[in-house]
Amino acid sequence: MEQRRIRPPNGGRRGGPPPRSLPPQARRHQGGQGGSAPGTQRAVRPLSDARTGPAGGRLAGLRLTGLGGGVFCAAVMFLLGWLDEVLIGGSLTLYGVLFLPVCVLTALWLRGGDLLTAPVVAPIAFAVGLLPVADGGGGTAGKLMGLVTALATEAGWLYGGTLIAGVLALVRRALEVRARRRST
């Protein structure tokens, strides 16, 4: 069976510039000049500017997948729960307060396509982090009862952090959709 031959994306010309219908970012990635005239040089952005701060934008471009955001959130909450237990003796209020910024970071660091996982992973991470903090008697049944009790008594922090993550994810998603509509 004969297969059809597919033409290269630049209209069949090998080595020539890509077609002008592509945006400048796509032309730049395909080897073109990205809209600048031949022979001109593009300005190089300094390591630090007002938009990115002194780190040069390394953290500004950090994006986690949905699974990566869940692992990040759960690992940080487990670490904070363990530190709370070791240093302070298991203050559930402190644990709840520390949960809020972790929810904010998780919602801000997720990729655009995985934004709606933020309010899903936040309660899971809250429960994972409660494992070292929850008081319970000896054995697995006592620890499980302490976990259920802590989840019930600290539901306000759980709902608050989940709400923050959900609102931030929805706002980011709305801004991305608006920016996409403006560019077309």
N, C-alpha and C positions, 0 to 999 in steps of 0.2 A: 504494500500500500504506500502510495506516495504522500509525503507530508508537505503542507504548504510552508513556504519560507516566509518568515516574519521579517519585516524591514526594521532596521535600527531606528531608535527614537529620534534621530536627527534628520529624518526624511531620506535616508538612503545614502547620504554623503558621509564618507569616512573621513574623520579628522576635521571636518568643517564645524563651524559653530552650530549650536543647537537652534531649533526654530525659535522665533521671537515670541511665540504664543506662551512660552513657559515663564513663570515668575522669575525674578532675578536670583532667588535662592536656589531654584532648581537648575538654572543655567550654571551657577557657580559650582554646584555639586557635580555637574556633568563635564566640567572642564572649561566652560566658557568664562568670559570675563565678568558676567553678572551685571550687565548693563553699563559698565564703564567703557569708555572708548579705548581702543587698542593703544598701548604705549603709555597709558596713564596709570598711576599707582593709587591704590586705595589707602585711605588713612588707617593707621593702626591704632586701635583703642588702647589707652594706657591701662596698666594693671589695676589702678584704682580710679574710680570715678563716682559721681554722686549716686548712680543707680545701683552699683554692685558693692560698694564699700571696699575696705582694704584687702579683702580676700580675693578680689578680682572676679567675683561672681561664681566661685566654685560651689558655694552652698546655695546660691540663688538658682542654679540650674539642676540641683539635686531633685530627682524624681524617682519615687518608688513605685513598683508594681503593686497590685492589690495584695498579693501574697507577701511581698516584701514589707508593705506597710503593716500588715497583720503581725508579721514576725517582729518587726521593729517595736511596735506598740506593746506586744505581749512581753518581749524581752526586757524592755525598759520598765514596764510596770512590775515584772517579777523582781528585777534588780532593786527598784525603789521600795517594794514591799519587804524584801529581805533586809535592805538597809534600815528601813523603819523598824523592823523587828529587832535587829541587832543593836542599833544605836539608841532608840527611844523606848523600845518595849512594845511596839505594836499599836501605835496610835492610829485608829481608823479615820479620825478626822484629818490628820496630816496626810494619810494615804489618799483620801478623797481630794484634798486640795492639790496634791501632786499629780493626780489623774487629769486635771483640767488642762495644764500646759502640754501634756503628752498627747491629748486629743487634738489640740490645736496644731502641734507639729505634724502629727500624722495626717491631718486633713490638708495641711499646706504642702507637704512633701509628696503626696500621691500624684501619679501621672493623670493627665486629663481623662483618659479612657477608663481609669480605675477610681475616679473620684467617689462614686456612690458606694464603694466598699468601706469608706471611713466610718459611717455610723454602724456598720456591721462588725468591724473588728474591734471597735472601742469597748463594747460590753464584754466581749470575749477576753480582751486583755485585762479588763478590770477584774474579772473572775480569776484569771491566771495569777495576777499579782496579789490577790488576796490569800493565796495558798500559804505563804509564810507568815502572814499577819493574823489570819483567823485563829481565834482561841478555840480550843477544843480539848476534850479529854484524851485519854490515851487511845491509841489505835486508829484505824481507818474510819470507823463509824463516828468517833468523837470529832475527828478532824473534818469530816463531811458535815456534821451538824454545826460545827463552828463556821464553816464556809457558808452554809445556807443562812445562818443567823446574821453573819456579817453582810451578806448580800441584801438581806431584808432590812437591816438597820441603816445601811449606807446607800439605800436606793436613790436618795436625792442626788448624791454625787454621781452615781452611775447614770441617772437620767440627764443630769446637767452636762456631763462630759459628752454623752452621746448626742444630745441636742446641739452642743457647740460644734462637734464634728460634722453633723448633718447639715447645719446651717452654712458652715464654711464651705462644705463640698458643693452645696447648691448654688451659693454665690459665685464660687469659682467656675462652676459649670455654666452659669448664666453669662458670666463675663466672657468665657471662651466662645460661646455661641454667638454673642453679640459681636465679638471681634471677627469671627469667621464670616458673619453676614456683612459686615462693613467692608471686608477685603474683597468680596465678590461683586 
